[in-house]
Amino acid sequence: MIPSAAPAPAPRAEADDMDDVLRLFAAGRYAECQRLCLLLLDRDPARGEVWARVAHIAEREGRWEDALVFFAQAALRLPNPAEIEANMGVIRQRAGDLARAHAHYARAYELGLRHPTLLSNLATMLLHRGEIERPVAMFREALALDERSAHARISLGYALCLQGRSTEGMSRFREALAIDPDLVEAHDNLLFGAQCCDGVAPDTSIEDARRYGALMRRLHPPRPRRVRHPDPDRPLRVGFVSADLRQHAVAYFLEPLVTARDRSAFQYTAYAQVAVPDATTARLREQFDGWRSIVGVSDDDVLAQIERDEIDVLVDLAGHTAYNRLRLFARRAAPVQVAYLGYPGTTGLDTIDFRITDAVADPPGLTDRLFTEALVRMPGGFLCYRPPEHAPAAREKPPCALGRPFTFGSFNNWAKTSPTTLALWRRVLQAAPGARLLLKSVVLRDQASVRAVKRSVVEAGLPADRVHLDPPCPAERDHLAAYLEIDVALDTFPYGGTTTTCEALWMGVPVVTLTGDVHAARVGASLLPQVGLSELVAATATDYIAIAAALASDPARLQELRRALRDRVARSPLTDGPARARDFEQALRSCWQTVVGQHGGAG
């Protein structure tokens, strides 16, 4: 329905003119513009261009549902509603409704619209659906239409990273920043891409992060720090900001800490950027003391809500991943701000005071210089794994003991499969004649993507007849059951697995990992000793190959591991929610006490 307008002097009769509508809109005089539009629609409800302008006003004011209604009315009345369909796609995408966003973008494309933004948005939807070949072609088409488009370069770079071509992707991100140095999205992608790329020096990454931090300080100046009630030992109110409080790795590792917390000493509130909640969201929501949906909520309103909630410690769980709200942290939303879990590098923000990790993932003196945050190390390990409730039973025997070819495997995101990783796997197959390599990834959903991955595998020198590619499994139980076809899992480098490593171990599959000099390359080294598998942590590439080959030649040992590993994981510190929750709380308390000791109640 048409929104009601506030009483106002009647516009001039001769104002029945779209020029006046556009002039008022361009000047940001939305209330006047809307009143004029309503008058024009009163006279002629068939004017699609006026409906479209009312929709644009609603969109600018953050009234997305109204905007969709008005755009739909415009689409019914315009001879070619291609741009209207594209606009509706943007709103659906912002709201996280990716299926309907894709439908709108596809309709606009079918109607003949060839705008760089539409091509980029449609290609992005195809990426979300698991394609990687067609999106790259569309992003290139968008750049052909507008060679100065920074956004198209970012999107192309992201698609290239998903293909495992991180070095090319990083070049596109830097090109985007050369066009627009203030484009925050380009900085986010550059910093995240560096985690996967084996050609980026750690010192380069920290400098890139500091540039991002300086930009955010300029765009979103921080408020003074104000510590309320600076008692170092009082109960604390802790907030968590995340878009991943859903079926996602972040939720898997956060849930045990939330569920087992000391409720007398810690009150937890979620600030959920979750556009499409699911069963995991519902389960988590029951565990938090407070739950605030911040989808579509302005930074100012979220900051005000955090103030009302009197949050003492605010935890970012996203870093530079999708849908992050680092702007809130840049503006100093809480007196103590902490990074944890969802991102393996530094945020670059000097307003995030601490980062929670452990002494294996970040050994003192090795990685401190790579973070703008002070590192707070949990004893034993910074991760707590929640084993899936409906996982199939682990088999007593590995596949090689059942008469099948010995099978190495990796179910990691293909973006982590760097040239270094492929070179390692080539040498492993050379050292284990007759073994095969099973790869399963979300990018293997369509034949074009499968062909692209096969090309990468062959170009890296791996024998095509010994590498098998499997599509992703929609159901979690089926995904976990696929581990039953693997004898030994091979970790990626320099960005190692986390969830995939824990899943493999739970399904009875040992994992071989290679350590490096950055956090992303040391998570496996943090996880494996917790379940008694320190000997599978390689210090060098030569060790990695030797460990994998030795496992391939020792079926008796593999069978012993297969039989005992799930029970070993279940009894390990890695899954001890209450103990790990106490460690996490102590880390939060330490952060709070440090700031209280330094600042007291003053900013």
N, C-alpha and C positions, 0 to 999 in steps of 0.2 A: 504494500500500500504506500501511497505518497505520504511522506512525513508532514506533520502539521507545521505550519509556519507561525512564528511569533507575530502578533499584530504589528503592522507598520503602515506608513502612508502608502497609498496605492501608487504603483509605478505609473509613469506617463503612458498614455495609450500608445504613443508612437514607439515605445520601447520594445514592441514585439519584434525584436531583432536579435539574431544570434551574436551580432557584433558586440552588443551591450553585455550579453551573457559572458562571452569570452573575455571581455575587458575586465569585468568584475572578478571573474575566476583568476585571471592572470595577476590581479592585484591582491589576491588572497582575501577578498571580501566575500567569504563563502555564504554568510547568512543572507546578504543582499542578493547574491547570485542565485541562491536557492529560491528566494521569494519571487524573483523574476521568472525563474524556470517554472515554478508552480503556476504563475499567472498564464504563461504561454501554454502550459499543458491543460489548463482549465479551458482555454479557447480552442485548443486542438490537441487532443490526447494522442494523435497519431504521429507526432513529431519525434522520431527516434533519436535525432541528434540532441534534443532537449533531455530526454530520458537518460541518454548517455552522460550528459553533463551533471545531472542530479546524482548519478552513480559515482562520477569522479569526485564530487563534493563529499559524498559519504565515505569514499575510500580515503580521501585526504584526512578526514576526521576520525578515521579508525573504525567506522561503522561498517564492517566487512559484510555482514549478513544483509544489511540494507543495500549496500553497493551491488551485491549479487542479484538481488531482486530487481533493482532498477536497470542493471545491465541486461538482464533477461528480457525486460520490457523493451529495451532499445533494440535487442537482437530480433525481436518479432516484427519490428517496424522499419528496419533499415534494409535496403536492397542487397547489400553485401556486409554482413556483420562480422567480418574476419577480425577486425581490430577489437571489437567487443568481446569476441571469443578469447582473444589473446589476453585481454584485461581480466576476464573472469578466471583464466588459467593462473594469472599472477596471484590473485586473491586466494584461490584454492591452494596454491603452492605455499603461500605464507602461512596458511592455516594447517599445513601438513597433510592436506587431502590430496596426495600425489596421484591417485588413480583418476580423480575427476579433473585435476589440473592437466594431466596428460590428454584426456579426452578433449578438453577445450583447446589446447595447443594444436592437437592433431586436426581438429575441425578448422581452425584458423589457417593451418597449412593447406588443407584440402580446398579452402576457399581462395587460395592463391596468394596469401600474404607471405612475403619474403623479406621480413625485417630482421636485422641481425639479432635483436633481442629475442624475437620469437624463435628463431632457429636455435639460439643458445638455450632457451628455456625448454624447447621440445627435446633437444639433444640431452639436456640434463635429466628429463623424465625418462628417456630411454636408458640412461646410465642407471637410474634407480631400478629399472626393470631388469637390469643385468646385462644389457648390451654394451659393447665397447667399440665395435667397428663403425656402425652407422653414426653414433654420436660424434666420433672424430671427424667424419666427412662433413657432418652438419656444422660443426664448429668452424671448420675450414671454410665452408660456404659463407658463414656469417662474417668471417674475417675478409673474405673476398668482397663482400658488400660494404664493409666498413673496416678498412685496414687500421684505423685508429681506435678500434673498439678494445678497451682494456678488459671489459667483462668477457668478451669472446675469447680473449687470450687466456684469462684465468680458467675458463671452462675447458678450453682445449688442453691446457696444462694438466688439469685434474684428470681428464679422460686419459691422457698419455700416462700419467702416474698409475692409473688403474690397470693399464696394459703392461705395467712393469717397466715403462720407459721414463723413469723418474728424472733422469738427467735432461731429457727433452722437455719434460713438464716444468722443471725448475726454470729453464730458459724462458718459457712462455710467461711464468709468473714475474720474472725480472723485467721482461718486455712490458708487461702491464704496469709495473711500478715506474718504469721510465716514462710512460704516458701519463700516469696519474700517481705521483708518490704518496698521496693521501688516501689511496684506496685501501681501506682496512681489509677487505676481502682478499686482496692480493697478498697482503702481509700474512694473513692467516694461512693461506694455501702454501706460501713459500716456506713458512716455518714448519708446517705439518709435513710438506713434501720432503724437507730435509731429513726427517726421521727415516724415510724409506730409501733415500738416495745414498749410495755408497761413494759418491763423488764429491760430497760436501764436507769440508773440514769442520770439526767442532768449533774452532775459533771463528769461522765464518758464520755459523749458525748463531752464536751468542751475539755477534755484532748485529746481525739481522734482527735479533730479538730486541736488542737495545734500541735500534732505530724505531721498531714498532712501539716500544714503550714510550719513547720521546714523542712520537706522533699522538699516542693516546693521551698523554699528559697535556698536549696542546689542544686536542679536540675535546677532551673531557676532563677539565681540570679537577684535581682531587679536592674534596672537602677536608677541613681540618679533622684530625683524629680526635675523637672524644670518648674517653673510657668512662662508662657509668659504673658507679659502685666498685672502685678498684680494689676489691678484696681478692687476693690471689687464690683463695680456697673455696669461694662460694660456688653454689650450683651455677652452671653455665648454660646459656641459651645458644645453641649452635644451628646455623642455617646451612643448607646444601643447595647449590644452584646447578641444575643439570637438565639437559634435554633427553637424557638417556634413562630415565626412571621408567623403564618399560623392558620388553624382552631384548636385552642388550647386555654386553659384557660388564659395563659399569654396574648395572643393577645386580648381576650375579655376585660381584665382589663386595658391594656395599651392604646388601641385605643382611648378612650375618652380623655386621657391626651395629646396624640399627636395631636388629631384633634382640641382641644380647646386651644392649647398653645398660649402664647403671642409671635407671630412671630417676633415682633420688639426686643424682649429681649432674645429669645432662638431660636437657630438653632439646629434642631435635625437631626442626621445622624444614620442610622441603619447599623450595621455590622451583616449581616444575615447568619447564619449557617443553611440555609433552603435548603435541597437537593431537595425536591419535593414541589415547590410553588403551592399554590391553590388560590381560589378566595379571601380569606382573605388576603393572601400575596399581591395580586394585589391591593386590596383596601388600605392596609396599606402603600404600596410603594408610592401611590399617595399623602399621607399625610406627608411623611418625606421630609426634604430638600435635603438629600442625601441618597443613598442606595448602599451599597457595599455588594455583595455576597462574603462570605469568605469560601464557601464550597471548600475543597481541596486546600486552600491557606495556605502557610506555616506561622508559627507564625512570622518569620522575615518580611515577606511581609505584613502581616496585621499590624504589628507594624509600618512599614514604611508608610503604608497608613494612619494610625491614626495620625502619625506625619505630613504628608502632609495636612491632614484635620484640623490640629491645634485644636484638641479636648481638651477642658478644663476639662470637667467632663465626665468620662466613667462609664456607668451603666451596671452592670452584672444582667441579668434577669434569670439566670439559676441555680446558686449555684452548688450543686453536682448532678444535674439531667443529663439526657443523652445528649451527644454531647456538653457539656459545653466547654468553651474556657478559663478556669480559668488560664491557663498558661500565657495568655496575661496579666492578672491582676497581676500575680506573678512577672512578669518582669517590672511592672510599666509602662503600656502603656500610661497613661495620668497622669497629675499632681494631679488630684483629682479623686478618684475611689470610687464607691458607689455600694452597693448591694441592690436589691429591687425586690419584687414581686414573683419571680418564685420558691423560696425555703424558707422553714420556719425556717431554722437554720443558724448558723454562717458558713461562708466559711472557717474560720481558717486562712485566709491570713492576715498578718499584713500590706500588701500593699493595701488592700481594707480598706479605711479610715472610711467609714460610712455605716450604714444600715438604710434605711427609713422604719418607722413603725408607730404605733400610741400608745397612752397611755393606751389603753385597751388591745391590743394584747401584749404589752410589758410595763406593769406598771413600772414607775421609781422605781428603787431599787429592783424589783423582778427578772427581767431577764437580767439585764445589764451584770452580771458576766458570762453569758452563751454565750457571743459574743466577738469575737476579734475586731469587728468593734464598733465604737462609735454609739450609737442609736440616730437617729434624728426622732422626733415624729411629724407627721402631725396632725393638730387639726381635731377632728371629726371622722377621720378614714383614713386608708392608702389605701383603695381600692375604685375603682370607677367602677361600673358594667355597661356594655353596654347591655341592654336588647336585645334579638334576634329579628330581624325585622319580622320574619315569624312565630312567636310563635302562636299556636292556642289560641283562647279565653279561659279564665278561666271560668269554670262553676259557675253558681250562687249557686249551692248546692254541698256539699261534698258527696262522695259516700254513706256514712252511712245514709244520708237523702234521698237516692234514693232506699232504701230497701236492700242495699248490706251490707255484714259484715264490721264492722269497720276495717279499714286497716291502720296500720303503715307501713312506707316504708323507704328504704335507697337505693340510687342509687350511692353511693360512690364506689370508687375503692376498690375491695375486700381486697387488701393489708392493707387497713386501719382498717379492721374488726379484731381487736385484741381480745384476750381472755377476756379482760375487757369489750370490746364492746358487745360481745356475752352474757356475764354474765348480763350486764345491760338490754339487750333486753329480756333475759329470765325472768328477774324480772318484766319488763314492761308487758309482756304477762300474767304473773301470776296475776298482779294487774288489768288487763283488760280482764276478762273472755269473751270468744267469739270473741275477736279481732284476727286478723291475721297479719302476717308480710310479706310484699312484698319486695324482694331484686332483684335488677337489676344491673348487672355489666358486664364489658367487658370480664371477664373471663368465662362467662356462654355461650360461643358460641358452645360448643360441649358437647355431653352426658358424656364423661369421666370427663370433668371439672365440670359438674353439679353434678355428683356422688361424686366427691371430696369435693365440697362445702357442699353437703348434709351431708356427714360424719362429717364435722367440726361442722355443726349446731347441729346434734344429739349428738355428743360427748360433746358439751357445755351444753347439757340438755334442749335445746329448743324442743318443741313438733313438730315433723316433719310434722304432718298434718295441722299445723297452719302457716307453713313457705312456701312461694311460691317463686320460682326462675324464673326470666324472662331473656331471652337473651338480648344483647344490640340491639338498633335500629340503623341501618345504617344512616338513615336520621334524621337531627336535629329536624325537626318538629314532627316526630314520637316519638323521644326520649322525647321531651317536653310534648307531648300528654299523655305519660305514667304517668306523675305526676297527671293527672286527676283521676287516679285510687287510689290515696292515700288520706287519711284523714289528717294524721299528719306524718311529716318526722322526723326520729330519727337520730341525728348526731352520728358520730363515735368518739372514744376516745382511745388514746391521740391525734391522728392526725385527726382533724375535717375537715369537708367539707368547701369548699370556693365556687367554681362554682356551685356545687350541691345545696348548701344552697340558693344561689341567684336564681337559676333556680326554686327551689321549691317555694320560696316566690313570684316570678313573676307569677307562675301558680296558686297562691292563696292557697298554702299549708304552714301552719305554721311549724316551725322547732324547736325541743327541743334540746338544746345543753348543754354539761357539760364542765365547765371551769377547767383548770389545771394550772400548774406552769410554763409551757413553751409556746412559741409562737404558736406552732402547735395546742395546746389545747385551744387557746383563740381567734381564728379567729371568731368563731360563736358569741362569746361575743362582739366582735367588730362590727359585722354586724347587729345583731338583734335589738339593741337599736336604730340604725339609721332609722329603719322603725317602731319604736314604740312598739317593742315586748320584752322589757327588762324582762318581767315576765316569758319568756320562757328560760331564761339563768339560769341554775342550778349551784349552788355552790358545791353541794355534789351529790353523787350517789342517795341517798335517795330522794333529791329534784327532780332529773331528773325523777325518777320513778313516784313520786307524780304528777309532772306537766303533764307527758304523760297520766297518768291514769285519771286525772281531765279533760283533753281535751276529752278523749274517752267517758266520761260520760256527756258531755255538747254539744250536737249537735247544740243547738241554737247558742252558741258562735262560734262554728266552721263555721256555715252558715254565720254568720256576718263577720267573718274573710275572708271567701272565697269570699264574695261579694265585700269587700273593699280593699283586700290586694294589688292587682295589682296597683290600683290607688295610694295607700299609698306608694308603692315602687317607682312609677313613680315620685311622688312629693318629695321624700326623698333625703337627702344629698348623699345617696349611688349611685344615678344615675345622680347627678348634675355634669356633665362633666366640665363646665366652672369653677365652684367654686372649685372642687377638683383639676383641672389643676393649678389654682392659688396656692393652698396649696402645690402641688407637686413642682412647680417652686420655691416657697419660701424655701422649704426644700433643693432643689439643690443650691439655692443662699446662704443659710446658710452654706452648706458644703464648697462651694467655698470661702466664706468670712473667714471661720475659718482657712482654709489652707493658704490663702493669708496673713491673720493676723499673722500666725505663721512662715511662711517661706518667704514671700515676693517673690522676683524673684530668689532666690538662691535655690540650692538643698541642 
